[in-house]
Amino acid sequence: MGTIIVVGIVFVVVMITIAVMVENAKQKATARQTGQLLRTDFNPDVIHGSAFGKLGIAIDGTRRKFAILQGDNAPKIFDFSQLTAVEVLRDGSSITKTNRGGQIAGAAVGAVLLGPAGLLLGGLTGSKRSIETISKLSLMIYVSDFIQPNYEVVFHQHLGSGGTKVSDLTVTMNLLNAWHGRMQAILAANTAGLPNQMLVEGNSHA
């Protein structure tokens, strides 16, 4: 029994250590990418850094621009007017998609991601089957670019078999919801023809 307890403690310590190392790596990557953006005319109000080979995203509300972060490579910077659609994907399936002009396909993302019964299949199929685990959550950004018209910003990816319990993804789903809302706000501003203005307040590194 004593050996089992010791092994359990060691496992917990190792997992905590790994989590801290991962978080530190993410923070350093985000700081480096913020510096890359500041060397241009882009001043990020909010930023979700790129780390471990995944894409990140940032928004400059004053200049009406957003950037796709590509790790150590130069960021791709777009005008708000170049955003054509935004889509939430769960395990590769579309949950909700908003096109330029405000047309929404699928269920409201907040209800889908944070429903009391857990993550619902919902969306285009209208199914109400409860989902217990998730392997991948991402935000697909569509732009008016013939060379590369879409970018997938991954917010969660489970390594190995199976998936992550929905109950363990509350923070991630809140973060994804926030970024989905920001991109929807950009689409809405494009549709309404709003003047140059801040769509986000203060500086954040969400």
C-alpha positions in Angstrom: 0.0 0.0 0.0 2.9 2.4 0.9 4.5 1.8 -2.5 1.3 2.6 -4.3 1.0 5.9 -2.4 4.6 6.8 -3.2 4.1 6.0 -6.8 0.9 8.1 -6.9 2.6 11.1 -5.3 5.5 10.9 -7.7 3.1 10.7 -10.6 1.3 13.8 -9.4 4.5 15.7 -8.9 5.7 14.8 -12.4 2.4 15.9 -14.0 2.5 19.2 -12.1 6.1 19.8 -13.2 5.2 19.1 -16.9 2.2 21.4 -16.7 4.4 24.2 -15.3 7.0 23.7 -18.0 4.4 23.8 -20.7 2.8 26.9 -19.3 6.2 28.7 -19.1 7.0 27.7 -22.7 3.6 29.1 -23.8 4.3 32.4 -22.0 7.7 32.8 -23.5 6.4 32.1 -26.9 3.6 34.6 -26.5 6.1 37.3 -25.3 8.3 36.6 -28.3 5.4 36.8 -30.7 4.2 40.1 -29.1 7.6 41.5 -29.8 7.4 40.4 -33.4 4.1 42.2 -33.8 5.3 45.4 -32.1 8.1 45.6 -34.7 5.4 46.2 -37.2 2.5 48.8 -37.0 0.5 46.1 -35.1 -0.3 46.7 -31.4 -2.1 43.7 -30.0 -5.0 44.3 -27.7 -5.6 40.6 -27.2 -3.3 37.7 -28.1 -3.5 33.9 -28.0 0.1 32.9 -28.6 1.4 30.2 -30.9 3.2 27.3 -29.2 4.2 23.7 -30.0 3.6 24.0 -33.7 0.0 25.4 -33.4 -1.2 28.7 -34.8 -2.1 31.7 -32.6 -4.1 34.8 -33.1 -4.0 38.5 -32.1 -6.3 41.5 -32.6 -5.4 45.2 -33.0 -8.7 46.9 -32.7 -7.4 50.5 -33.2 -5.9 49.6 -36.6 -8.7 47.2 -37.5 -6.3 44.3 -38.1 -5.9 40.8 -36.9 -2.8 38.5 -37.1 -2.3 34.8 -37.4 0.7 33.8 -35.4 3.0 31.1 -36.7 5.5 30.5 -34.0 9.0 31.7 -34.9 7.9 32.5 -38.4 6.6 36.0 -39.3 2.9 36.6 -38.5 0.3 36.9 -41.2 -1.5 40.2 -40.7 -4.9 40.9 -42.2 -7.3 43.8 -42.3 -10.7 43.3 -40.6 -12.3 43.5 -44.1 -10.4 40.4 -45.1 -12.2 38.1 -42.6 -14.9 36.2 -44.4 -16.0 33.6 -41.9 -15.3 32.0 -38.5 -16.1 28.5 -37.5 -15.9 26.4 -34.3 -14.8 22.8 -34.7 -15.0 19.9 -32.3 -13.1 16.8 -33.2 -13.1 18.0 -36.8 -16.9 18.5 -36.9 -18.5 22.0 -37.4 -20.4 23.2 -34.3 -21.2 26.7 -35.6 -20.1 28.9 -38.5 -20.7 32.6 -39.1 -20.2 34.0 -42.6 -19.6 37.6 -43.6 -23.0 39.2 -43.6 -23.9 37.7 -40.2 -25.4 34.5 -41.5 -25.0 31.8 -38.7 -25.1 28.1 -39.4 -25.5 25.8 -36.4 -26.3 26.4 -32.7 -25.1 29.3 -30.7 -21.6 28.5 -29.6 -22.1 29.3 -25.9 -24.9 26.9 -25.6 -23.0 24.2 -27.5 -19.8 24.5 -25.6 -21.0 25.2 -22.1 -24.4 23.5 -21.9 -25.3 21.9 -18.6 -25.4 18.4 -20.1 -21.8 18.8 -21.3 -20.7 19.5 -24.9 -23.5 18.7 -27.3 -23.2 17.5 -30.8 -25.8 20.1 -31.8 -24.9 22.4 -34.7 -25.9 21.5 -38.1 -27.2 18.0 -37.2 -29.6 19.2 -34.5 -28.6 16.1 -32.4 -28.7 16.4 -28.6 -26.4 13.5 -27.8 -24.1 14.3 -24.9 -20.4 14.2 -25.5 -18.2 13.0 -22.6 -14.7 13.4 -24.0 -13.1 15.7 -26.6 -10.0 15.2 -28.6 -9.7 18.6 -30.3 -11.3 22.0 -30.1 -10.3 24.7 -32.6 -11.3 27.9 -34.3 -11.2 28.1 -38.1 -10.5 31.5 -39.5 -11.4 32.1 -43.2 -9.9 35.1 -45.1 -10.0 36.5 -48.6 -6.6 35.1 -49.7 -6.3 32.9 -52.7 -3.0 31.4 -51.5 -4.1 30.3 -48.0 -7.8 31.0 -47.4 -8.2 29.4 -44.0 -6.2 28.9 -40.7 -7.0 26.5 -37.9 -6.2 27.9 -34.4 -6.2 24.9 -32.0 -7.2 25.6 -28.4 -7.1 22.0 -27.2 -5.7 18.8 -28.6 -5.6 15.5 -26.6 -2.4 13.5 -27.1 -2.7 9.8 -27.3 -5.9 7.7 -27.5 -9.3 8.6 -26.1 -10.0 12.2 -25.2 -10.2 14.8 -22.4 -13.2 14.9 -20.1 -15.5 17.8 -20.9 -15.5 18.7 -17.2 -11.7 19.4 -17.5 -12.1 21.7 -20.4 -14.2 24.6 -18.9 -11.3 27.1 -19.0 -10.4 26.1 -22.6 -14.0 26.3 -23.7 -14.4 29.8 -22.1 -11.3 30.9 -23.9 -12.5 29.5 -27.2 -15.9 31.2 -26.7 -14.2 34.5 -26.1 -12.1 34.4 -29.3 -15.1 33.2 -31.3 -17.1 36.2 -30.0 -14.3 38.6 -31.0 -14.1 37.3 -34.5 -17.9 37.4 -34.8 -17.7 41.1 -33.6 -15.2 41.8 -36.5 -17.6 40.2 -39.0 -20.5 42.3 -37.6 -18.5 45.5 -37.7 -17.6 44.7 -41.4 -21.2 44.1 -42.2 -22.4 47.3 -40.4 -19.6 49.4 -41.9 -18.6 50.7 -38.5 -15.8 53.3 -38.3 -12.4 52.6 -36.9 -12.9 51.8 -33.2 -11.7 49.5 -30.4 -13.6 46.2 -30.4 -11.7 45.1 -27.2 -10.8 47.1 -24.1 -7.5 47.1 -22.3 -4.6 44.8 -23.0 -5.1 41.1 -22.6 -3.0 38.0 -23.3 -5.9 35.5 -23.3 
